[in-house]
Amino acid sequence: MGPYARPVPIITFHGQSDTTVNPINASTLIQQWIYTYKNFGINLHENAAFYTSQDNGNHYSYIMSDYIDAENKIWMKKIMVEDMGHAWSGGNDNGSDTDSKGPNASKMMWDFFEAQND
C-alpha cells in the first residue's frame, strides 16, 4: 500500500465449539496483526477478561481480550464465546447461522469501531 499503509482496528468473534472453522483461527488472525502493527512501531499486549452469563445460563459466557498499546489504546479485540458453534453471535434465532445466546456481536462491533474515532 506504500504511503497509504496504516494500522487498522480489528475485532473478531469466534465460537469455541465451532466445528466448521477451527477456533484457533481467531488467535492466528490476531497474532498476524500483532506482527503487522510492529511494522508501524506499535507494540501491543493482551488484556483479557472473562464474562459469565448473568441470566441463569440463557446466554453463553465469553472471554474478551483487548490488545492495547503503551497508551492503553485498544487496537484489537477478540471475543471467544464458550459453547457457541459456527454462528453469528447474538443474532435472531429466526435467521440462518445465528445464535441468540451469544453476546451481541453487532452492538459490540459498533461500539468498538465508534470508539476508534475518539
N, C-alpha and C positions, 0 to 999 in steps of 0.2 A: 504493500500500500504506500510505500515511500513516505512522503511528508504527511500523508493523511492517516498514517498509523496512529492509533491511540488505544489505551486500555478501555475496555467496555465492561459494564456491570454484568454479572452472571447470577442467575438463580436457577436452581434445579430441584425438582421433586422426584422422589422415587419410592415405590412400594418395596419394602424389604421382602415381601413374598411374591414378587414378580417372577413368573416363570417364562415370560416372553422375552424380556430384556433383562439381562443379569444386573442386579443392583450394584455390582462393582463398577458399572459404567458411570454412575454419578460421581464416585470418588475419583475415577480415572479422568473424567472431564475436568474436575476441579484441579487435580494435580497438573494437568496440561496447561491450564490457565495460570496457575501459580508460577510456572516456569516462564510463561509469556509475560506476565506482569514484571518479572525481574528484568526483562529487557527494557522496561521503562523506569527502572530504578525503584520499583515498588516491591517491598518485601512484606508478604502477608503472613499472618499467623491465625490459627483457628481458635475460636471461642465458641464452645459448644454448650448447649443446654438441652435437657430432657424435659419434654412436656407430656404430662399424663392427661388422659381423658378425665374431664371434670363432671361427666354426666352418666355415671354408673355403667360405663362400658359401652355406651351407644356410639362412641367415636373412638378412633384409633389414637394411641399415643404416638409421639414422634420425637425425633432428635433434630434440632435445628442448629446448624453450625454457621456462624458468621466468620468470614475471612476478612480481617481488618489490617490496616497499615499502622504505622507508628503513631499517627494522629487519631487513631480509632475510627477512621472512615471505613464503612463496610463496603467492600468492593464485590464480594461474592457471598451467596447464601446457599446452603444445601439443606434440604429437608428430606429426611429419611423416615417414611411412615411405616410403623410396625404393623404387621399382619395385612397390609394392603397389597393387592396383586397389581396387575397391569391395568391401570385405570387413571382417569383424571381425578385428582384428589379434591373432594368436596363438591363434586358435580351432582346434578339432579339424577336420581336413580332411574328416571324415565328416559334418560339419554343413553347413548351407547358408550360403553367403556368408561363409565363414570362410577364413582363410589362416594356416596354422601357421608360416609363415616370418616373420611379423611379430612384434614384441615382444609379450609377454603383456599385453594391454590390461586384462584383468580384474585381474591382480595389481597392475599399475601404478595402476589406479583405486583399488583397495582401499588400497594404501599411501598414495596422495595424500590420500584422504578421512580415513583414520585419523590421519594427521599433523595434520589440521586441529584435532583435539581436544587437541593439546599446548598 
